[in-house]
Amino acid sequence: MDDAAVELDRYSVPQRLGDRAIRRFHVMAKPAGSACNLDCSYCFYLSKERLDGGLGLGHMRDEILERFVRDYITSVTGSEVVFSWQGGEPTLLGLGFFERVVALQRRYAKPGQRIENDLQTNGTLLDEDWAQFLKRHRFLVGLSIDGPKDVHDAMRPTKRGQPSWDEVMRGLEHLKRHGVPFNTLTCVHRHNASRPLDVYRFLRREVGSTYLQFIPIVEPRNFETSAPGSGSPADMPMLGSPRSKPGHPLSVVTPWSVDAEEYGYFLCKVWDEWLSRDLGKVLVAFCETLVVQRMGRPSQVCVHAENCGKNVAIEHDGSVYACDH
C-alpha cells in the first residue's frame, strides 16, 4: 500500500529524465463498444448503443487497433505501459483480436519498457483456451461479480433474462485452474447493500479474491440519456428527503440505487471485517484509499480525488474521451 502511494505521488509532479519528460497516463480501451451478452439493469453503458457519435455496438478495426497500440506505447515515456481492455464485454471479440493485440505490443514495445494488460470481464465466456491465453501473456483479469447467486442474478441476467452466476463461476474455475491472476469488481445496490458480510465473505472464501473493488450504484432515473453531473445543483434533493430515497415514488434515482445509509452500513461492516481478519493479506480498494489519504497521500481512486486523474477512454471507433462515463 505504501509503495502504491509513493508511486502515485510520483505521478502527481512533473519529472524529467535528462532532457526528456517522463509522461505517465492510463487509457481504458473499449474495443467492442457497448456490446455485451449480459443485460444488467444498472449498466450505464448498454444504452450508449442508441446514442450518436459511434458509441454503439462495434468492433475496433485493425487499423485503429494498430494506431492505438503504437501511439499509446510511444506517448507513455515511463517504464510501464498498462493496457486496460473493458466494455461492454471485450471477450465477445474473440481470442483472435487479442492475439493481434499482443503481437502489436511486441512490435512497438520500446527497449526496457514493460507492457502489461488487464481485462475486465463478466467471465461468462471464459474457457480453457481463454485461460491458457491469459496466463501465457500475463493478463490480469478483473471479474465482475456481485456476490452470492441470489444477489448476483437479481441484477445481472443474460440477454434472454436467464441467470448468469453459474456461467461466471465456471469461468472463474478456468482462471484458477491455469493460475491466472484476478481481482473482483462488485457493484453495491439495493439487492446486496444490506448483506455486506455475506458478500465480502463470499468473495474472500468462495471466489478467493485478494483484491476487491466495490462500486456504489447511484443513478438518476434519466441515466440512460443524461451524462453524470449534468443536472442543476439546485435540483439535487436533500439527504434523507423522499426524493433522495430509492424506491420512493418521488425519488430522482432508480429503484435499484443504493441508499446513502445503506452504503455507509455496507462500507463500515466491510471495513471492520477487513481490519479484524484480512489487514495485510487482502487489498480492498476503498480501505486502501482511506488509509492512503489519511497519510496525506493522493487518492488512488479518481472519485475520491480533488481532481480527475490522468485517465482517458478510447472507443472502438478511435474517439477519445476524458472518462468512460
FIMIRO-225885 format. One record per residue (C-alpha): x, y, z negated; residue in one letter. Coordinates in steps of 0.001 Angstrom, whole numbers, plus 500000, padded with zeros to 6 digits. Layout:
FIMIRO-225885
+--------+--------+--------+----+
|      x |      y |      z | aa |
+--------+--------+--------+----+
|      X |      Y |      Z |  a |
...
+--------+--------+--------+----+
//
This chain:
FIMIRO-225885
+--------+--------+--------+----+
|      x |      y |      z | aa |
+--------+--------+--------+----+
| 500000 | 500000 | 500000 |  m |
| 502788 | 502424 | 499132 |  d |
| 504635 | 501602 | 502353 |  d |
| 501454 | 502282 | 504318 |  a |
| 501025 | 505596 | 502557 |  a |
| 504614 | 506567 | 503315 |  v |
| 504180 | 505629 | 506969 |  e |
| 501022 | 507687 | 507247 |  l |
| 502778 | 510597 | 505573 |  d |
| 505469 | 510436 | 508242 |  r |
| 502730 | 510758 | 510876 |  y |
| 501456 | 513962 | 509330 |  s |
| 504563 | 516020 | 510086 |  v |
| 506408 | 516569 | 513380 |  p |
| 509542 | 514510 | 513825 |  q |
| 512394 | 514691 | 516264 |  r |
| 514970 | 512149 | 517301 |  l |
| 517823 | 514264 | 518629 |  g |
| 516167 | 516427 | 521247 |  d |
| 513217 | 514067 | 521712 |  r |
| 509927 | 514461 | 519843 |  a |
| 508531 | 511313 | 518252 |  i |
| 504860 | 511046 | 519157 |  r |
| 502640 | 508532 | 517421 |  r |
| 498914 | 508223 | 518047 |  f |
| 496373 | 505465 | 518457 |  h |
| 493994 | 504554 | 521288 |  v |
| 490888 | 502410 | 520904 |  m |
| 490060 | 500775 | 524232 |  a |
| 486511 | 499813 | 525262 |  k |
| 487210 | 497674 | 528372 |  p |
| 483675 | 496245 | 528596 |  a |
| 481867 | 499430 | 527661 |  g |
| 478754 | 498731 | 525623 |  s |
| 478269 | 495211 | 526999 |  a |
| 477600 | 492768 | 524166 |  c |
| 475999 | 489359 | 523682 |  n |
| 474502 | 490402 | 520330 |  l |
| 471664 | 492838 | 519700 |  d |
| 472472 | 494242 | 516256 |  c |
| 469716 | 496528 | 515013 |  s |
| 472096 | 499153 | 513652 |  y |
| 474544 | 499287 | 516579 |  c |
| 475125 | 502905 | 517620 |  f |
| 476874 | 501770 | 520797 |  y |
| 474437 | 499465 | 522609 |  l |
| 472161 | 502323 | 523638 |  s |
| 475018 | 504075 | 525436 |  k |
| 474349 | 501902 | 528461 |  e |
| 471387 | 504208 | 529126 |  r |
| 473444 | 507413 | 528997 |  l |
| 475013 | 509246 | 531931 |  d |
| 478754 | 509546 | 532313 |  g |
| 479849 | 505963 | 532852 |  g |
| 479323 | 504781 | 529293 |  l |
| 477174 | 501798 | 530191 |  g |
| 477915 | 498183 | 530880 |  l |
| 481203 | 497765 | 532648 |  g |
| 484475 | 496050 | 533339 |  h |
| 487713 | 498035 | 533313 |  m |
| 489117 | 497836 | 536823 |  r |
| 492656 | 496563 | 537330 |  d |
| 493990 | 499928 | 538490 |  e |
| 492550 | 501707 | 535438 |  i |
| 493884 | 498991 | 533124 |  l |
| 497385 | 499274 | 534567 |  e |
| 497396 | 503059 | 534380 |  r |
| 496169 | 502958 | 530778 |  f |
| 498797 | 500418 | 529658 |  v |
| 501602 | 502245 | 531463 |  r |
| 500669 | 505754 | 530304 |  d |
| 499956 | 504736 | 526715 |  y |
| 503313 | 502999 | 526339 |  i |
| 505059 | 505955 | 527984 |  t |
| 503312 | 508550 | 525827 |  s |
| 503950 | 506905 | 522451 |  v |
| 507612 | 507533 | 521719 |  t |
| 507584 | 505954 | 518265 |  g |
| 508888 | 502463 | 517596 |  s |
| 505477 | 500763 | 517841 |  e |
| 502508 | 500903 | 520214 |  v |
| 499262 | 499367 | 518976 |  v |
| 496552 | 498444 | 521466 |  f |
| 493102 | 498076 | 519892 |  s |
| 490510 | 496310 | 522023 |  w |
| 486916 | 496877 | 520976 |  q |
| 483452 | 497043 | 522404 |  g |
| 480685 | 496145 | 522885 |  g |
| 482165 | 492686 | 522904 |  e |
| 485596 | 492597 | 524606 |  p |
| 485745 | 488784 | 524825 |  t |
| 482965 | 488970 | 527447 |  l |
| 485715 | 489951 | 529904 |  l |
| 487318 | 486518 | 529547 |  g |
| 490856 | 485353 | 528952 |  l |
| 491974 | 486337 | 532448 |  g |
| 491556 | 490032 | 531619 |  f |
| 493704 | 489768 | 528506 |  f |
| 496325 | 487679 | 530310 |  e |
| 496678 | 490679 | 532625 |  r |
| 496901 | 492954 | 529574 |  v |
| 499900 | 491155 | 528067 |  v |
| 501583 | 490847 | 531477 |  a |
| 501300 | 494609 | 531992 |  l |
| 502574 | 495281 | 528487 |  q |
| 505657 | 493175 | 529186 |  r |
| 506219 | 495036 | 532454 |  r |
| 506067 | 498534 | 530973 |  y |
| 507426 | 497996 | 527438 |  a |
| 510413 | 500198 | 526631 |  k |
| 513586 | 498716 | 525112 |  p |
| 513319 | 498460 | 521350 |  g |
| 509617 | 499335 | 521310 |  q |
| 507258 | 496870 | 519632 |  r |
| 503924 | 496213 | 521350 |  i |
| 501066 | 494961 | 519151 |  e |
| 497448 | 494073 | 519909 |  n |
| 494333 | 493817 | 517804 |  d |
| 490928 | 492611 | 518928 |  l |
| 487633 | 493466 | 517237 |  q |
| 485081 | 490757 | 517991 |  t |
| 481812 | 489295 | 516803 |  n |
| 483515 | 485908 | 517035 |  g |
| 480719 | 484082 | 518804 |  t |
| 482703 | 483353 | 521995 |  l |
| 485954 | 482284 | 520351 |  l |
| 487012 | 478720 | 521201 |  d |
| 490214 | 476653 | 521343 |  e |
| 491530 | 478448 | 524428 |  d |
| 490941 | 481862 | 522898 |  w |
| 492569 | 480864 | 519621 |  a |
| 495647 | 479487 | 521378 |  q |
| 495998 | 482662 | 523429 |  f |
| 495575 | 484959 | 520417 |  l |
| 498146 | 483021 | 518407 |  k |
| 500642 | 482836 | 521271 |  r |
| 500524 | 486589 | 521856 |  h |
| 500360 | 487614 | 518173 |  r |
| 496954 | 489287 | 518286 |  f |
| 495401 | 490449 | 515028 |  l |
| 491671 | 489710 | 515062 |  v |
| 489023 | 491822 | 513354 |  g |
| 485969 | 489651 | 512742 |  l |
| 482579 | 491332 | 512328 |  s |
| 480505 | 489509 | 509720 |  i |
| 478006 | 490948 | 507250 |  d |
| 478114 | 488278 | 504542 |  g |
| 476278 | 485017 | 503854 |  p |
| 473995 | 483590 | 506520 |  k |
| 470742 | 485211 | 505420 |  d |
| 472026 | 488798 | 505271 |  v |
| 474170 | 488448 | 508395 |  h |
| 471373 | 487025 | 510531 |  d |
| 468913 | 489683 | 509322 |  a |
| 470707 | 492372 | 511344 |  m |
| 472946 | 490581 | 513875 |  r |
| 470804 | 488475 | 516249 |  p |
| 471700 | 487406 | 519759 |  t |
| 470087 | 488993 | 522822 |  k |
| 467465 | 486241 | 522616 |  r |
| 466716 | 487075 | 518996 |  g |
| 468449 | 483966 | 517657 |  q |
| 470727 | 483856 | 514576 |  p |
| 474448 | 484335 | 515243 |  s |
| 476042 | 483358 | 511886 |  w |
| 476726 | 479714 | 512801 |  d |
| 478480 | 480746 | 516020 |  e |
| 480594 | 483308 | 514150 |  v |
| 481682 | 480681 | 511620 |  m |
| 482599 | 478258 | 514422 |  r |
| 484748 | 480966 | 515996 |  g |
| 486380 | 481586 | 512616 |  l |
| 487301 | 477904 | 512297 |  e |
| 489129 | 478082 | 515626 |  h |
| 491133 | 481058 | 514361 |  l |
| 492020 | 479267 | 511126 |  k |
| 492966 | 476045 | 512879 |  r |
| 495527 | 477868 | 515007 |  h |
| 496750 | 480231 | 512312 |  g |
| 495525 | 483420 | 513993 |  v |
| 495716 | 486353 | 511545 |  p |
| 492379 | 488035 | 510964 |  f |
| 490598 | 490565 | 508803 |  n |
| 486891 | 491201 | 508315 |  t |
| 484640 | 494154 | 509045 |  l |
| 481347 | 494233 | 507156 |  t |
| 478529 | 496725 | 507609 |  c |
| 476701 | 497695 | 504414 |  v |
| 472973 | 498171 | 504947 |  h |
| 469652 | 497667 | 503175 |  r |
| 469850 | 493874 | 503564 |  h |
| 473146 | 493385 | 501733 |  n |
| 473792 | 496528 | 499661 |  a |
| 472070 | 495034 | 496599 |  s |
| 474305 | 491927 | 496741 |  r |
| 477870 | 493245 | 496571 |  p |
| 479358 | 490295 | 494685 |  l |
| 477639 | 487742 | 496922 |  d |
| 479069 | 489498 | 499968 |  v |
| 482542 | 490074 | 498543 |  y |
| 482942 | 486544 | 497141 |  r |
| 481672 | 485014 | 500361 |  f |
| 484261 | 486955 | 502366 |  l |
| 487006 | 486029 | 499944 |  r |
| 486177 | 482390 | 499173 |  r |
| 484391 | 481038 | 502236 |  e |
| 485774 | 483216 | 505006 |  v |
| 489212 | 483557 | 503413 |  g |
| 489671 | 487210 | 504307 |  s |
| 492555 | 489042 | 502647 |  t |
| 491860 | 492416 | 504285 |  y |
| 488280 | 493667 | 504036 |  l |
| 486646 | 496729 | 505548 |  q |
| 483193 | 497964 | 504571 |  f |
| 481287 | 500441 | 506728 |  i |
| 478114 | 502135 | 505436 |  p |
| 475207 | 502170 | 507861 |  i |
| 473571 | 505605 | 507626 |  v |
| 471830 | 506526 | 510844 |  e |
| 469307 | 509241 | 511716 |  p |
| 466181 | 507974 | 513382 |  r |
| 467299 | 509533 | 516673 |  n |
| 470775 | 507951 | 516538 |  f |
| 470357 | 506390 | 519990 |  e |
| 470003 | 509761 | 521704 |  t |
| 471863 | 512226 | 519463 |  s |
| 475521 | 512416 | 518547 |  a |
| 476516 | 512221 | 514858 |  p |
| 476613 | 515625 | 513202 |  g |
| 474638 | 517312 | 515964 |  s |
| 471715 | 518230 | 513714 |  g |
| 471385 | 521521 | 511881 |  s |
| 472742 | 521506 | 508299 |  p |
| 469592 | 523352 | 507268 |  a |
| 467534 | 520320 | 508260 |  d |
| 469507 | 517940 | 506044 |  m |
| 467350 | 516604 | 503184 |  p |
| 468434 | 516923 | 499568 |  m |
| 469863 | 513792 | 497970 |  l |
| 467086 | 511864 | 496267 |  g |
| 464273 | 513522 | 498198 |  s |
| 461760 | 511346 | 500122 |  p |
| 463272 | 512477 | 503428 |  r |
| 466649 | 511026 | 502400 |  s |
| 465240 | 507621 | 501360 |  k |
| 465459 | 504770 | 503867 |  p |
| 462062 | 503180 | 504377 |  g |
| 460045 | 506232 | 503306 |  h |
| 457545 | 507450 | 505936 |  p |
| 459136 | 510926 | 505874 |  l |
| 462732 | 509675 | 505956 |  s |
| 465135 | 511112 | 508521 |  v |
| 467193 | 507905 | 508540 |  v |
| 466467 | 504432 | 509887 |  t |
| 464817 | 501860 | 507594 |  p |
| 467972 | 499725 | 507574 |  w |
| 470258 | 502577 | 506458 |  s |
| 471867 | 502156 | 503055 |  v |
| 470603 | 504439 | 500300 |  d |
| 473222 | 506617 | 498582 |  a |
| 472673 | 504991 | 495180 |  e |
| 472705 | 501517 | 496709 |  e |
| 476006 | 502226 | 498430 |  y |
| 477514 | 503628 | 495241 |  g |
| 476407 | 500484 | 493387 |  y |
| 477947 | 498312 | 496119 |  f |
| 481287 | 500148 | 496021 |  l |
| 481525 | 500098 | 492230 |  c |
| 480841 | 496370 | 491985 |  k |
| 483353 | 495540 | 494730 |  v |
| 485949 | 497811 | 493095 |  w |
| 485524 | 496082 | 489717 |  d |
| 485800 | 492620 | 491275 |  e |
| 488866 | 493592 | 493319 |  w |
| 490560 | 495257 | 490350 |  l |
| 489986 | 492348 | 487989 |  s |
| 490663 | 489439 | 490359 |  r |
| 492384 | 490492 | 493574 |  d |
| 494622 | 493504 | 492935 |  l |
| 497929 | 492845 | 494664 |  g |
| 496519 | 489893 | 496627 |  k |
| 493730 | 491378 | 498722 |  v |
| 493504 | 494676 | 500582 |  l |
| 490102 | 496366 | 500541 |  v |
| 490196 | 499416 | 502776 |  a |
| 488207 | 501852 | 500648 |  f |
| 490026 | 500750 | 497473 |  c |
| 493403 | 501319 | 499097 |  e |
| 492301 | 504731 | 500344 |  t |
| 491071 | 505799 | 496899 |  l |
| 494387 | 504817 | 495306 |  v |
| 496459 | 506458 | 498043 |  v |
| 494540 | 509733 | 497804 |  q |
| 494772 | 509657 | 494009 |  r |
| 498545 | 509516 | 494517 |  m |
| 498342 | 512678 | 496605 |  g |
| 498955 | 510884 | 499895 |  r |
| 496958 | 511398 | 503118 |  p |
| 493843 | 509291 | 503591 |  s |
| 494272 | 506044 | 505510 |  q |
| 490754 | 506377 | 506932 |  v |
| 489516 | 509266 | 509062 |  c |
| 486140 | 509581 | 507325 |  v |
| 487871 | 510305 | 504008 |  h |
| 490346 | 512770 | 505516 |  a |
| 490072 | 516541 | 505747 |  e |
| 490625 | 516445 | 509494 |  n |
| 490227 | 513867 | 512252 |  c |
| 493271 | 511716 | 512859 |  g |
| 495432 | 511092 | 515903 |  k |
| 492990 | 508671 | 517470 |  n |
| 491205 | 508653 | 520802 |  v |
| 488909 | 506207 | 522598 |  a |
| 489097 | 505195 | 526244 |  i |
| 486046 | 503844 | 528036 |  e |
| 486026 | 501163 | 530744 |  h |
| 485883 | 503833 | 533462 |  d |
| 489012 | 505574 | 532159 |  g |
| 487276 | 508518 | 530493 |  s |
| 488838 | 509532 | 527172 |  v |
| 487043 | 510805 | 524055 |  y |
| 488155 | 512136 | 520687 |  a |
| 486188 | 509419 | 518888 |  c |
| 484258 | 506283 | 519784 |  d |
| 481106 | 507865 | 518330 |  h |
+--------+--------+--------+----+
//
